[in-house]
């Protein structure tokens, strides 16, 4: 009965290729003694085709699994590299800002140390000038005081002998004492030097007054009480004025000593503080210089790491592009290809079943449908 079934039209071969195989097998079976071999060959061809389709499907499945896995791995790697690249960029920005800040700090510290050194030099020069001025003042006031005491003592010699202080006796050497004891004369004393023979070597500005005092030496006490009383009152007033001048000089010298002491204490305190501050600033300057050197080294390291990360990212993106070129078509048409293979396998299996006599009615139905 199978041999009596008409063959389907040739223009339906694309749709009914399985039926063509069936007809080929039936025709081969209807022929001479080689028909049995032809029929078996057709069945064998069907089995081979089914195996090929299954193998292709397994290859697609493995390929799809490989592609999806590689996409996941590559995408994860890309994210890690991008994150590392972002971290390096942030680190570069932070280190650059740190270097700029350290540079400004170093400039400020250097400027401060130079200003501190300058202020120390100026303070030292000022202290020297103040000390010289103090010594000049003390010398001048001491000379004036000595001169005033000399004048006062000279006045007391004539007007108030009890207050007069005699000059110290001449200290004779042993030879001079022997000569004097034997009736000889003592050696002459050296005339006092200084201004007007007072022994005061300073205060040239009052030397004129001393000269006047020497020219106008007090006269002997007057013969009358009234004249003596007048001269005594005048000398008392002069001595009082001298005492006031001496008191003013003492006050000025005391104030000068206090100012000098306070100025020296302030200067020493300033020097101690300046020395401590300079040492601290120098230490901080060295620390910031070291920190800047470390930051610059870190900057170069971050630049290298960024460049390496950029190269690695480019390589990863290139690999992802190659994956797309290799896998996109397969992934896009995977389901269509799988469905088509499944249909072909199903058709081949049905054809084999028909040829094996498992479902002859399916062949009749297909042939009627082909008509």
C-alpha positions in Angstrom: 0.0 0.0 0.0 2.9 2.4 0.8 4.2 1.9 -2.7 0.9 2.8 -4.2 0.9 6.2 -2.4 1.5 9.0 -5.1 4.7 11.0 -4.7 4.2 14.6 -3.5 4.8 17.5 -5.9 8.5 18.5 -6.3 7.8 22.1 -5.4 6.9 21.0 -1.9 10.3 19.5 -1.3 11.4 22.3 1.1 8.6 21.6 3.4 8.4 17.8 3.0 12.1 16.8 2.9 11.4 14.1 5.4 8.7 12.7 3.0 11.3 12.8 0.2 13.5 10.6 2.3 10.6 8.2 2.9 9.7 8.1 -0.8 13.4 7.5 -1.5 13.5 4.6 0.8 10.2 3.2 -0.5 11.4 3.5 -4.1 14.6 1.8 -3.2 12.7 -1.0 -1.5 10.4 -1.4 -4.5 13.4 -1.9 -6.9 15.8 -4.8 -7.3 17.6 -6.7 -4.6 19.5 -3.5 -3.6 16.3 -1.9 -2.3 16.8 -3.2 1.1 20.2 -1.7 1.3 18.9 1.7 0.1 16.2 1.7 2.7 18.7 0.9 5.5 20.9 3.7 4.2 18.1 6.1 4.4 17.4 5.1 8.0 21.1 5.4 8.8 21.1 8.9 7.2 18.2 9.9 9.4 20.1 8.8 12.5 23.2 10.6 11.4 21.2 13.8 10.7 19.5 13.6 14.2 22.9 13.2 15.8 24.3 16.1 13.9 21.4 18.3 15.0 21.8 17.2 18.6 25.5 17.8 18.5 25.0 21.3 17.0 22.4 22.0 19.7 24.8 20.9 22.4 27.5 23.1 20.8 25.2 26.1 20.8 24.3 25.4 24.5 27.9 25.2 25.5 28.7 28.2 23.4 25.9 30.2 25.0 26.9 29.1 28.4 30.5 30.1 27.7 29.5 33.4 26.3 27.2 34.3 29.2 29.9 33.3 31.6 32.6 35.3 29.9 30.3 38.3 29.7 29.7 38.1 33.4 33.3 37.7 34.2 34.4 40.5 31.8 31.7 42.8 33.1 32.6 42.1 36.7 36.3 42.7 35.9 35.4 45.9 34.1 33.5 47.2 37.1 36.4 46.4 39.4 38.8 48.2 37.1 36.6 51.2 36.7 36.2 51.4 40.5 40.0 51.1 40.9 40.5 53.7 38.3 38.0 56.0 40.0 39.8 55.5 43.3 43.1 56.3 41.7 41.7 59.5 40.2 40.3 60.5 43.6 43.6 59.7 45.2 45.5 61.8 42.6 43.2 64.7 43.3 43.6 64.4 47.1 47.4 64.0 46.9 47.7 66.9 44.5 45.7 69.1 46.9 47.8 67.8 49.8 51.0 68.7 48.0 49.7 72.2 47.2 48.7 72.7 50.9 52.1 71.4 52.1 53.9 73.7 49.6 52.0 76.7 51.0 52.7 75.6 54.6 56.4 75.3 53.9 56.5 78.7 52.3 54.6 80.2 55.3 57.0 78.5 57.7 60.1 79.6 55.8 58.7 83.1 55.7 57.9 83.0 59.4 61.4 81.7 60.3 63.1 84.4 58.2 60.9 87.1 59.9 61.6 85.6 63.3 65.4 85.7 62.6 65.1 89.3 61.4 63.1 90.3 64.5 65.8 88.6 66.8 68.5 90.6 65.0 66.6 93.8 65.4 65.8 93.1 69.0 69.4 92.3 69.7 70.5 95.6 68.1 67.9 97.5 69.9 69.0 95.9 73.2 72.6 96.8 72.6 71.7 100.4 71.8 69.5 100.6 74.9 72.3 99.2 77.0 74.8 101.6 75.6 72.4 104.5 76.2 71.9 103.1 79.8 75.6 103.0 80.4 76.1 106.5 79.0 73.3 107.8 81.2 74.7 106.0 84.3 78.2 107.3 83.6 76.9 110.8 83.0 74.6 110.9 86.1 77.4 109.3 88.3 79.8 112.0 87.1 77.3 114.7 87.7 76.5 113.3 91.1 80.2 113.1 92.0 80.7 116.7 90.8 77.7 117.9 92.9 78.9 116.1 95.9 82.4 117.6 95.4 80.8 121.1 95.2 78.6 120.4 98.3 81.6 119.2 100.3 83.6 122.3 99.2 80.8 124.5 100.4 80.5 122.6 103.7 84.2 123.2 104.3 83.6 126.9 104.6 80.0 127.2 105.7 79.4 124.0 107.6 82.7 122.5 108.6 81.1 119.7 110.6 79.6 118.3 107.4 82.9 118.6 105.5 84.5 115.3 104.6 88.3 115.6 104.4 90.2 114.0 101.6 91.7 110.7 102.5 95.2 110.9 104.0 98.1 110.1 101.7 99.2 106.6 102.1 103.0 106.7 102.5 105.2 103.9 101.5 107.6 102.4 104.1 110.5 104.3 102.7 108.5 107.6 102.7 107.4 107.0 106.3 111.0 106.5 107.4 112.1 109.6 105.6 109.3 111.6 107.2 110.1 110.2 110.7 113.7 111.3 110.2 112.6 114.9 109.5 112.1 114.7 105.8 109.2 116.0 103.8 106.5 113.8 102.4 106.5 113.3 98.7 104.2 115.6 96.7 100.7 114.3 96.0 99.5 114.1 92.4 97.1 116.8 91.4 93.6 115.5 91.0 92.7 115.0 87.4 89.3 115.3 85.7 87.2 118.4 85.3 88.7 121.4 87.2 90.8 119.2 89.4 87.9 117.4 91.0 88.8 113.9 89.8 85.6 113.6 87.8 86.5 112.6 84.2 83.0 112.8 82.7 80.3 115.4 82.4 82.1 118.0 80.4 78.8 119.9 80.2 79.1 121.0 83.8 82.9 121.7 83.8 82.2 125.4 83.3 80.2 125.5 86.5 83.1 123.9 88.4 85.5 126.4 86.9 83.3 129.2 88.2 83.1 127.5 91.6 86.9 127.4 91.8 87.3 131.1 90.8 84.7 132.2 93.3 86.0 130.3 96.3 84.1 131.3 99.5 85.6 134.1 101.4 86.4 133.8 105.1 83.5 134.3 107.5 82.5 138.0 107.7 83.3 140.0 110.8 79.7 140.8 111.6 76.9 138.4 112.5 74.5 139.9 110.0 76.9 139.4 107.1 77.7 135.9 108.2 74.1 135.1 108.6 73.3 136.2 105.0 76.2 134.2 103.5 75.1 131.2 105.6 71.6 131.4 104.3 72.8 131.7 100.7 75.1 128.7 101.1 72.3 126.7 102.7 70.1 127.4 99.8 72.7 126.4 97.3 73.4 123.2 99.2 69.7 122.5 99.3 69.6 122.9 95.5 72.5 120.6 95.2 70.8 118.0 97.3 67.7 118.3 95.1 69.8 117.8 92.0 71.5 114.8 93.6 68.1 113.4 94.6 66.8 113.9 91.0 69.9 112.1 89.7 69.4 109.2 92.2 65.8 108.9 91.1 66.8 109.0 87.4 69.5 106.4 88.0 67.1 104.2 89.9 64.5 104.4 87.2 67.2 103.7 84.6 68.4 100.6 86.5 64.8 99.4 86.8 64.2 100.0 83.1 67.4 98.3 82.1 66.7 95.3 84.3 63.2 95.0 82.9 64.4 95.5 79.3 67.1 92.9 79.8 64.6 90.4 81.3 62.1 91.1 78.5 64.9 90.6 75.9 66.0 87.3 77.5 62.5 86.1 77.6 62.0 87.1 74.0 65.2 85.3 73.0 64.1 82.1 74.9 60.6 82.2 73.3 62.1 83.0 69.8 64.6 80.1 70.1 61.8 77.7 71.2 59.5 78.9 68.4 62.3 78.6 65.8 63.2 75.1 66.9 59.5 74.1 66.7 59.0 75.7 63.3 62.2 74.2 62.0 61.1 70.8 63.2 57.6 71.3 61.7 59.3 72.5 58.5 61.3 69.3 58.3 58.2 67.2 58.9 56.3 69.0 56.2 59.2 68.7 53.8 59.3 64.9 54.5 55.5 64.7 54.1 55.7 66.6 50.8 58.4 64.2 49.5 56.2 61.2 50.5 53.2 62.8 48.9 55.1 63.4 45.6 56.3 59.8 45.6 52.7 58.7 46.2 51.6 60.9 43.4 53.9 59.2 41.0 52.7 55.9 42.2 49.1 56.8 41.7 49.8 58.1 38.2 51.4 54.7 37.3 48.5 52.8 38.9 46.0 54.9 37.0 47.9 54.4 33.7 48.0 50.6 34.3 44.3 50.6 35.2 43.5 52.5 32.0 45.4 50.0 29.9 43.7 47.1 31.6 40.3 48.7 31.1 41.0 49.2 27.4 42.1 45.5 27.1 39.0 44.4 28.9 36.7 46.5 26.8 38.4 45.2 23.7 37.8 41.6 24.9 34.2 42.4 25.6 33.9 43.8 22.0 35.3 40.5 20.7 32.9 38.6 22.8 30.0 40.6 21.3 31.3 39.9 17.8 31.5 36.2 18.6 28.4 35.7 20.7 25.8 38.3 19.9 24.5 36.5 16.8 24.3 33.1 18.7 22.6 34.6 21.7 20.1 36.6 19.6 19.1 33.6 17.5 19.7 30.8 20.0 16.0 30.2 20.7 15.1 30.3 16.9 17.9 27.8 16.1 16.9 25.6 19.0 13.3 25.5 17.9 14.2 24.8 14.3 16.5 22.0 15.3 13.9 20.5 17.6 11.4 20.6 14.7 13.9 19.0 12.3 14.7 16.3 14.9 11.1 15.6 15.5 10.4 15.4 11.8 13.3 13.0 11.2 12.2 10.8 14.1 8.7 10.7 12.7 10.0 9.8 9.3 12.1 7.1 10.8 9.1 5.8 12.6 7.1 5.8 9.4 9.8 3.9 7.6 10.1 1.5 10.4 6.3 0.8 10.2 5.6 2.5 13.6 3.1 5.0 12.3 2.0 4.4 8.7 -1.2 6.3 9.2 0.9 9.5 9.8 2.4 9.0 6.3 -1.0 8.6 4.7 -2.3 11.7 6.5 0.8 13.7 5.4 0.5 12.5 1.9 -3.2 13.5 1.8 -2.3 16.9 3.2 0.4 17.2 0.5 -2.2 16.8 -2.2 
